[in-house]
Amino acid sequence: MTKILEVKNLNIGFNLSDSFRQAIYDVNFSLEKGEMLAIVGESGCGKSLSAMSILQLLPETAEIKSGEIFFNGENLLNLTQKQMQKIRGKKIALIPQDPMTSLNPLYTIGNQLLEVIELHQGLKGQEAFDVAVKALEKVKIPDAKEKMKSYPHEFSGGMKQRVIIAMALACNAELIIADEPTTALDVTVQAQIMDILKDIKERFNISIILITHDLGVVAENADKIAVMYSGHVVEFADKNEILNNPLHPYTKALLNVILDINSKDVKTIEGQPPSIMDNISGCSFHPRCKDCMNICIKEKPNNVIRNKTIVACHLYN
């Protein structure tokens, strides 16, 4: 298979009023053409920050200190903002968390689709209209021609999310970054949106980065998984390797956070994930880890390969 994306040794931090605080540490992952990579972890672990760095859509105070992001063999971090504007939306599309605020309420669905198609495809008139309608049909929006006349407030959250996916398809995006795309939707609609993403991945050979905390969604849809904790990728492998044979204590803990219907007990991970203001020596997970050793407190673990899995843990050094 062909690698469409490679993130290498990515380091990102924030310039605060009194200091620089690192948030992402030597992050590495890759994605093949037509694959879905799920980036999982607790809130604040760096999932979205790592993904947004691909599009260079970071907060003003954030800074990429070092690393490389290769998209189709080209290092995106060497491009100017003007060059990146030609890639955003056309080659790499973003599906944000909240579909409610992603569409302009003053313009019809058709107007907004046509604007994107004209900008990125250079098409106008009937040709652009036909592409827009076809894109809506691909995401299973009924009566697509009539829906072109509708305004966002006439659509449900799930329908709005479909429109945003349609925009990516209309521009022939090669990579879609889906940042918690089902968070604001009810369970039934969540399943429909994930079915659509899985369908377009398989039908059109589109690569997808799925940012989520929902391991059920990951188990059903992902091909690869990157587990993040406190700005580190602590485990990276094919889905089946991680779900069936997790190596890192944090990955094991995540998979054990389940609701037992019979006992009504909820398993949790003791403690809280650290913030960027905390200064933790050694492995950042050691204060919560049941397998913690002396070396874990003193030294950061290096990445090692075990059973086709890349894992950062002293247990395997």
Secondary structure as GFF3:
##gff-version 3
##sequence-region A 1 317
A	DSSP	beta_strand	3	15	.	.	.	ID=ss1
A	DSSP	beta_strand	20	32	.	.	.	ID=ss2
A	DSSP	beta_strand	36	40	.	.	.	ID=ss3
A	DSSP	alpha_helix	47	55	.	.	.	ID=ss4
A	DSSP	beta_strand	62	71	.	.	.	ID=ss5
A	DSSP	beta_strand	74	75	.	.	.	ID=ss6
A	DSSP	three_ten_helix	76	78	.	.	.	ID=ss7
A	DSSP	alpha_helix	81	87	.	.	.	ID=ss8
A	DSSP	beta_strand	92	95	.	.	.	ID=ss9
A	DSSP	three_ten_helix	99	101	.	.	.	ID=ss10
A	DSSP	alpha_helix	109	121	.	.	.	ID=ss11
A	DSSP	alpha_helix	125	138	.	.	.	ID=ss12
A	DSSP	alpha_helix	144	147	.	.	.	ID=ss13
A	DSSP	three_ten_helix	152	154	.	.	.	ID=ss14
A	DSSP	alpha_helix	157	170	.	.	.	ID=ss15
A	DSSP	beta_strand	175	179	.	.	.	ID=ss16
A	DSSP	alpha_helix	187	204	.	.	.	ID=ss17
A	DSSP	beta_strand	207	212	.	.	.	ID=ss18
A	DSSP	alpha_helix	215	221	.	.	.	ID=ss19
A	DSSP	beta_strand	224	229	.	.	.	ID=ss20
A	DSSP	beta_strand	232	238	.	.	.	ID=ss21
A	DSSP	alpha_helix	239	244	.	.	.	ID=ss22
A	DSSP	alpha_helix	249	256	.	.	.	ID=ss23
A	DSSP	beta_strand	259	260	.	.	.	ID=ss24
A	DSSP	beta_strand	265	266	.	.	.	ID=ss25
A	DSSP	three_ten_helix	286	288	.	.	.	ID=ss26
A	DSSP	alpha_helix	294	298	.	.	.	ID=ss27
A	DSSP	beta_strand	303	306	.	.	.	ID=ss28
A	DSSP	beta_strand	309	312	.	.	.	ID=ss29
A	DSSP	three_ten_helix	314	316	.	.	.	ID=ss30
###
